[in-house]
């Protein structure tokens, strides 16, 4: 019997939202406990800072250049490599409950499998696999989906609409009348993507995801090996948690985050030290990607709005923590406690007030790139608790799942099993190699292309030619001396040798883009 | 906001052969993934999508000499729409098919870009007799 694997993801969650990572706004005792028993990673980095490419990396163990999902709206091919398929082939029962997002949500033609399963009333469909065989879609024999809203064709939306239609109207409308990300403000401060939602907690998607996960686990035999990806849509915007829970955190008491620069003149000076799309977005003169409201100007963001967004975010994080606690209790009730590896992470971060910005985009700094990652190996594996400070990537998850299952990593996987401590990371050459993050976007005539490496205490981003970049721009930050990445050293002559060495390390890992390039199917 | 997208495909058949499909608006559901039904009365076409959504269209151009088909979707998610399909001969057994969508709101242009690109891939697959 192998080790069972509970893979838990949230969506758009910062590193510093967990108590074990120094967070103070929300309480996360369950995840803090897992971190104490297992391995806590202090620099886990996504290979993309938006959902679809990052989730595709988790599933395939490949960088975006390789799996081909180069921006949101590009669908991961149905026959893409999948760690779930490898586990299923090895006899694992497999499920994904919650947010998938390997295929676009905005799909009026109903072209994509994810959007048709609930309506079809089937737990999965047979799809081609990467090795030329076929099996359950992407390797999952059970798929049950939710996203941030009660609109659309996914399981949660259809369930809520059919059984509790009165609860659907309280959610924030993620898209506006033009189907763009909504800029409308709400709550006490008028912050964008904020709304008071009267929905009862037990009908909200966080608890639904946990409930459906427990139901699936309850249907398994005691000696089944299983891989369950439990994927919470929160704390991604909109910030509209159940009203009954809003008393947990008083936004007026929330301290401003360290990355929020209160003085506008100082904030703008810092932004001006970065490549010019930073300031252009802040000023509202450039919208380079679909993931933030086009009609919202970041320069209008107030300190109170930052506080309210952070308070609501913390409430959502607490609800996730408690939902995980319920699922772990269900696992323990089945007698599986010693046999289950638990991995918790997210797909990317959230700026959440850093530099006076919200949401996400082509901005490769800690707000978006430093992720919570906890691996609690199955206790019977006897792995000692540790804290890993060396950089690791989400690209390392798929090989880690293989290792936990006693399977070899597949040749198409580009990462390696997560190190259990810093010594293991160093022995594997991770410190020299670093971790790469990619950004490519082309939206309505604006293209942006970044390549970033996190290595040896530095974060270095190079730019390729695009609408607002000539290809000579860059960013270089000293993570020890400048943990908020406010001083761009790219043009500092004293750091020229570090810059050259880091850029060389990045270029050595440059991967050819998949050809032909996969088409953009939708904005998201 | 309005936006314009264009997708294109080179197909290894003569332009007349490609036009024989494109110029028959009542057969759209046979080569456009996600369109499950299609009815034409005069210059009015109604298509039904796999999601159950129905779109009303007006056929503006169906010109076999230029090999150009144009139509407009009205209502629903669209404030403005113009779809244009052109079949251009590149040789005796080779043609270029372009599918352009001019749309307000812009978001729907991106969605239609994906859908029409999928349709062109399917058209090529059917006409060349292989996998799209």
Interface residues (C-beta under 8 A of the other chain):
Chain A: X73 X104 X106 X107 X108 X109 X110 X111 X115 X116 X153 X175 X177 X178 X179 X180 X290 X443 X444 X519 X520 X521 X522 X523
Chain B: X1 X3 X7 X33 X34 X35 X49 X50 X51 X53 X77 X105 X106 X107 X108 X109 X110 X111 X113 X114 X115 X117 X118
